[in-house]
């Protein structure tokens, strides 16, 4: 059978940009974690940003609460379900795997990092670094943007701009909500964004590799089972 090849989740033209960006993001996650390890107070940058956004009232507080809901289990599950449905309707099972696994691994990474860093907010029981809500929405936006880049066949520059812009908008929206609601320090939000930026491209690359190996084995079996017409 022949047909249009399945687009890569991490197109080759984007790897030269997103690979180094992901590596830098991972280093920043570690650096911030070391800097704020076992901290119980906002840093100087956190305090300045908090002072600028404190006292937000209706209707913006309602917007912040609605945005925060998208990172809660019910809201997050609904968003992922919509993304998976869209991928399956487009007959892109590989993309469906990414929109589930990418955000899942990003959130899982924040859960592993929080007790290691030990930073708290509003009491010792509230681990805050990095922000899982921010990591989730950023990761989902990254995954969807990568899928769109592959499906549309965008070039290196346009694809990179789309992916990074999607991540920045999603991360900024959720990060703003977390800071306004007092759920996270601004640097927690940055850590969550960087976590997603490091995890999702790596996940896309791994899914591409796994899908390629499966396709290769299937092709080998098909060739083996094909009758000899010589």
Secondary structure, DSSP 8 states (H G I E B T S, - for coil): --------SS-HHHHHHHHHHHHHHHHHHHHHHHHTTT--S--HHHHHHHHHHTT--TTHHHHHHHHHHTTSHHHHHHHHHHHHHHHHHTT-HHHHHHHHHHHHHHHHHHHHHHHHH--BSSSTT-B-SS-HHHHHHHHHHHHHHHHHHHHHT--HHHHHHHHHHHHHHHHHHHHHHHHHTTSS-HHHHHHHHHHHHHHHHHHHHHHHHHHHHHHHHHHHHHHHHS----
